[in-house]
Amino acid sequence: MNIAVCVKRIPKTAEADIFIEKDGSDIKKDHLVFHLNDWDGYAVREAALLKEKHGGEVTVITIGPEESKEVLTRCLAMGADRALRIEEPPVFDNQMVSKILSRAIKDQSFDLILTGVQAEDDNGGQVGVGLAQMLGFPHAAIVTNIEINGDRARVRRELEGGIEEVTEVKLPAVLTIQTGINEPKYVSLSALLEAEDKEIKDIGIEEIGGTSGESVETKIDQVFFPPVGKMAEILKGSPEEVVTQLTEIIKKKKG
């Protein structure tokens, strides 16, 4: 079974000081640490587990600058066999990413293409399903379990309200992977050092039939911090007094 996993290098923002560029187009990233998108890490791990069970190869693919090789090296240490970095176009959106990935994948004989459900930086959740549409492959989103049986994949996926669905898709197919589908594996220093000796192939946009001047469908107009709201009001007193205060507040809000 040959599997492709599409991954992304993203900045860590959870515990960092965030600043916005003067033109409001994006956040400043020159002081941030970058890492492998969390959802994509689960997808790489799942691909490695499927390879152990069914044989084949795992290829990881990313679109990004030269620095993106850091996350590809980590993916190789996690069990991937081959890595491919595609040149980052000057301007792109989620639809453009799906288009570029589809061009890189369409002529290769992959049985399964995995992506993370979404990326931590933009939370778009569009690339996987867009990729499936452009390739003409069946897909399932927010997948939490995969069982391969011949030329079909039986998957369990999350729906709204905590409901799960079990469905079957014919291979080749695209699946977007949810966190928690597996137990992440610790990547040792020796595995990382060994992965650094493996080749990472670089491909230009033109090599896969695109141009660096392609237009995008969407663009960011402005990035800004959410407005600071009023601090929470703490109601004090006995339970009866608090209920009375809360009732008055509700009456005023309704009126």
C-alpha positions as CSV (number, residue, x, y, z in Angstrom):
1,M,0.0,0.0,0.0
2,N,1.5,3.3,-1.1
3,I,0.4,6.3,1.0
4,A,0.9,10.0,0.5
5,V,0.6,12.3,3.6
6,C,0.3,16.1,3.0
7,V,1.8,18.1,5.9
8,K,2.4,21.7,6.9
9,R,5.0,23.7,8.8
10,I,3.2,26.1,11.1
11,P,4.2,28.6,13.8
12,K,3.7,27.9,17.5
13,T,1.4,30.7,18.8
14,A,-0.3,29.2,21.9
15,E,2.2,30.6,24.4
16,A,3.9,33.2,22.3
17,D,3.6,37.0,22.1
18,I,1.7,37.8,18.9
19,F,2.2,40.9,16.9
20,I,0.5,42.0,13.7
21,E,2.3,43.3,10.6
22,K,2.0,47.0,9.9
23,D,-0.1,46.5,6.8
24,G,-2.5,44.1,8.8
25,S,-2.0,41.3,6.3
26,D,-0.7,38.7,8.8
27,I,1.0,38.1,12.1
28,K,4.7,38.7,12.5
29,K,6.5,35.3,12.3
30,D,10.2,36.1,12.5
31,H,10.3,35.6,16.3
32,L,8.1,32.4,16.3
33,V,9.2,28.8,16.5
34,F,7.8,26.5,13.8
35,H,6.8,22.9,14.0
36,L,4.8,20.1,12.3
37,N,1.0,20.8,12.4
38,D,-0.5,18.6,15.1
39,W,-3.2,17.0,12.9
40,D,-0.6,16.2,10.3
41,G,1.5,14.4,12.9
42,Y,-1.3,12.0,13.6
43,A,-1.8,11.5,9.8
44,V,1.9,10.6,9.4
45,R,1.8,8.2,12.4
46,E,-1.4,6.5,11.0
47,A,0.3,6.1,7.6
48,A,3.3,4.5,9.3
49,L,1.0,2.1,11.2
50,L,-0.8,1.2,8.0
51,K,2.5,0.5,6.2
52,E,3.6,-1.8,9.1
53,K,0.4,-3.8,8.6
54,H,0.0,-3.8,4.8
55,G,3.5,-3.0,3.5
56,G,4.2,-0.4,0.9
57,E,5.7,3.1,1.2
58,V,4.8,6.4,2.8
59,T,5.6,9.7,1.0
60,V,5.3,13.0,2.8
61,I,4.6,16.1,0.8
62,T,4.7,19.8,1.8
63,I,4.4,23.2,0.1
64,G,6.7,25.7,1.7
65,P,10.1,27.4,1.9
66,E,13.5,25.7,2.4
67,E,12.9,25.7,6.1
68,S,10.0,23.3,5.6
69,K,12.6,20.5,5.3
70,E,12.7,20.5,9.1
71,V,9.2,19.0,9.4
72,L,9.8,16.6,6.5
73,T,12.9,15.3,8.3
74,R,10.8,14.8,11.4
75,C,8.2,12.9,9.3
76,L,11.0,10.7,7.9
77,A,12.0,9.9,11.5
78,M,8.4,9.0,12.3
79,G,8.4,6.3,9.6
80,A,7.9,8.0,6.2
81,D,10.1,6.6,3.4
82,R,10.2,9.5,1.0
83,A,9.8,13.3,1.3
84,L,8.9,16.0,-1.3
85,R,9.0,19.7,-0.9
86,I,7.1,21.8,-3.4
87,E,8.2,25.4,-4.0
88,E,5.9,27.9,-2.2
89,P,4.1,30.3,-4.6
90,P,4.3,34.1,-3.8
91,V,0.5,34.2,-3.1
92,F,-1.7,31.3,-2.3
93,D,-4.8,30.2,-0.4
94,N,-6.4,26.9,0.6
95,Q,-7.8,26.3,-2.9
96,M,-4.4,27.0,-4.5
97,V,-2.7,24.5,-2.0
98,S,-5.2,21.8,-3.0
99,K,-4.6,22.5,-6.7
100,I,-0.8,22.3,-6.3
101,L,-1.0,19.1,-4.3
102,S,-3.4,17.5,-6.8
103,R,-0.9,18.2,-9.6
104,A,1.9,16.6,-7.7
105,I,-0.1,13.5,-6.8
106,K,-2.3,12.8,-9.8
107,D,0.3,10.9,-11.9
108,Q,1.5,8.8,-9.0
109,S,0.0,5.6,-8.0
110,F,-1.0,6.2,-4.4
111,D,-3.7,4.0,-2.8
112,L,-4.4,6.5,0.0
113,I,-3.9,10.2,0.6
114,L,-4.0,11.5,4.1
115,T,-4.1,15.0,5.4
116,G,-4.8,16.5,8.8
117,V,-8.4,17.7,9.4
118,Q,-7.1,21.3,9.6
119,A,-4.0,23.4,10.2
120,E,-3.4,25.1,13.5
121,D,-2.6,28.5,12.0
122,D,-5.6,29.1,9.8
123,N,-8.0,26.4,10.9
124,G,-9.4,26.3,7.4
125,G,-10.1,22.6,7.1
126,Q,-10.5,22.9,3.3
127,V,-7.3,21.4,1.8
128,G,-8.1,17.7,2.2
129,V,-11.7,17.8,0.8
130,G,-10.6,20.2,-1.9
131,L,-7.8,17.8,-2.9
132,A,-10.2,14.9,-3.1
133,Q,-12.5,17.0,-5.4
134,M,-9.7,17.9,-7.7
135,L,-8.3,14.4,-8.0
136,G,-11.8,12.9,-8.4
137,F,-11.3,10.6,-5.5
138,P,-13.8,9.6,-2.8
139,H,-13.1,11.0,0.6
140,A,-14.0,11.0,4.3
141,A,-13.4,13.8,6.7
142,I,-12.6,13.9,10.4
143,V,-11.5,10.2,10.4
144,T,-10.8,8.5,13.8
145,N,-10.2,4.9,12.6
146,I,-9.2,3.2,9.4
147,E,-9.4,-0.5,8.4
148,I,-8.2,-1.5,5.0
149,N,-9.8,-4.5,3.3
150,G,-8.6,-5.1,-0.3
151,D,-9.5,-2.1,-2.4
152,R,-11.7,-0.5,0.2
153,A,-11.2,1.4,3.4
154,R,-13.7,1.1,6.3
155,V,-13.5,4.3,8.3
156,R,-15.1,5.8,11.4
157,R,-15.6,9.6,11.4
158,E,-16.8,12.2,13.7
159,L,-20.1,14.1,13.1
160,E,-21.6,17.0,15.0
161,G,-22.8,16.5,18.5
162,G,-20.5,13.7,19.4
163,I,-22.0,11.3,16.9
164,E,-19.8,8.9,14.9
165,E,-20.4,7.4,11.5
166,V,-19.0,4.3,10.0
167,T,-18.6,4.4,6.2
168,E,-16.7,2.7,3.4
169,V,-14.8,4.3,0.6
170,K,-13.2,2.7,-2.5
171,L,-9.4,3.2,-2.9
172,P,-7.7,5.4,-4.0
173,A,-9.3,7.8,-1.5
174,V,-8.5,10.9,0.5
175,L,-9.0,10.9,4.3
176,T,-8.6,13.8,6.6
177,I,-7.3,12.6,10.0
178,Q,-8.5,13.7,13.4
179,T,-6.3,14.0,16.4
180,G,-6.5,11.0,18.7
181,I,-6.8,8.4,15.9
182,N,-3.6,6.8,17.4
183,E,-1.0,7.2,20.1
184,P,1.8,9.5,18.9
185,K,5.3,7.8,19.0
186,Y,8.3,9.5,20.6
187,V,10.8,10.4,18.0
188,S,14.3,9.7,19.3
189,L,17.4,11.8,18.5
190,S,19.0,8.8,16.7
191,A,16.0,8.5,14.4
192,L,16.2,12.2,13.7
193,L,19.9,12.0,12.9
194,E,19.3,9.0,10.7
195,A,16.5,10.9,8.9
196,E,18.8,13.8,8.1
197,D,20.8,11.6,5.8
198,K,17.7,10.8,3.7
199,E,17.0,12.7,0.5
200,I,14.3,15.3,0.4
201,K,13.3,16.1,-3.2
202,D,12.6,19.7,-4.2
203,I,10.1,20.5,-7.0
204,G,9.4,23.9,-8.6
205,I,5.8,25.0,-9.3
206,E,6.5,24.9,-13.0
207,E,7.6,21.2,-12.8
208,I,4.1,20.2,-11.8
209,G,2.3,22.3,-14.5
210,G,1.7,25.5,-12.5
211,T,3.1,29.0,-12.6
212,S,4.2,31.3,-9.8
213,G,1.8,34.0,-11.0
214,E,-1.4,32.1,-10.7
215,S,-4.3,34.0,-9.1
216,V,-6.0,33.1,-5.9
217,E,-9.7,33.1,-5.2
218,T,-9.5,34.6,-1.7
219,K,-7.2,37.1,0.1
220,I,-6.9,38.3,3.6
221,D,-8.2,41.8,4.0
222,Q,-7.1,42.4,7.5
223,V,-5.8,40.5,10.6
224,F,-6.7,42.0,14.0
225,F,-7.0,41.1,17.6
226,P,-10.5,40.5,18.9
227,P,-11.9,43.5,20.8
228,V,-11.5,43.3,24.5
229,G,-14.9,42.7,26.1
230,K,-16.2,43.7,29.5
231,M,-14.8,41.7,32.5
232,A,-17.1,39.1,34.0
233,E,-19.3,40.2,36.8
234,I,-19.1,38.1,40.0
235,L,-22.3,37.8,41.9
236,K,-21.9,37.6,45.6
237,G,-24.1,36.6,48.5
238,S,-26.1,33.6,49.5
239,P,-27.6,31.2,46.9
240,E,-31.0,33.0,47.3
241,E,-29.4,36.4,46.9
242,V,-27.4,35.3,43.8
243,V,-30.6,33.9,42.2
244,T,-32.4,37.2,42.8
245,Q,-29.5,39.2,41.3
246,L,-29.3,36.9,38.3
247,T,-33.1,37.1,37.7
248,E,-32.9,40.9,37.7
249,I,-30.0,40.8,35.2
250,I,-32.0,38.5,32.9
251,K,-35.0,40.7,33.1
252,K,-33.0,43.8,32.1
253,K,-31.3,42.0,29.2
254,K,-34.7,40.9,27.9
255,G,-36.1,44.3,28.3
